[in-house]
Amino acid sequence: MNNPDFAVSCIIPVYNEAARLGAVLDAVALHPQLAEVIVVDDASSDASAELAAATPGVRVIRQPVNGGKSRALAAGIDAAQSAHLLLLDGDLVGLTPAHVSALIAPVASGRADISISLRGNAPGLWRLLGIDYISGERVLARRLLDESTQALHGLPRFGFEVHLNALCIQAGARIGIVPWPEVNSPSKNRKYGLGAGLGADLAMMADIFRTVPPHRVLAQILAMRRQRV
């Protein structure tokens, strides 16, 4: 059951997501469990920042240069006021306030220290394993990050999620997995075209493996599965 007094800061890093961001903001802007909604615009060349700024209740942080998702999240976390954080990607399709409530619920009830989404279009292997270890949608107690906030600014562009995984494993954090079968995240091929999308995927995986070496990724996934509640 959700705790109506459980306040959360929502952080949404975006880069050129004007086509999809509005629907995400509709799901969070007036959500009763969110104390604030912070959009960190990573120097977009489209109208992402303007769209967010025009949404009531949304605070916008504009990065002066494009520094990648990890730095955008770090900026949002530095600015957030609540003891708990909701991290959301800005390109989600099908997100509703009910999905947000479901993701908050395991942490708000005290059953878990962090909750992680399992989207409908997550890779088949992740759905088979029951965990998407690089999901961008998470609710967590801020204390899981307090000692490493500065380290976030130095992570590879897409190293945040696996870095957070390592912190959760080290802390023995209880992990709640929340299925979101109706929510999808468009592939990079769909957003950027085949060639650019493939290049973006390869760059993302390179950043992940710079943060957590490939031979340790499987161990990370297995450890997270053991910590599921």
Secondary structure, DSSP 4 states (H G I P E B T S, - for coil): ---TT--EEEEEEESS-HHHHHHHHHHHTT-TTEEEEEEEE-S-SSSHHHHHHTSTTEEEEE-SS---HHHHHHHHHHH--SSEEEE--TT-BS--HHHHHHHHHHHHTTS-SEEEEEETTS-HHHHHHT--TT-S-EEEEGGGTGGGHHHHTTS-TT-HHHHHHHHHHHHT--EEEEEETT-B---HHHHH-HHHHHHHHHHHHHHHHHHS-HHHHHHHHHHHHHTB-
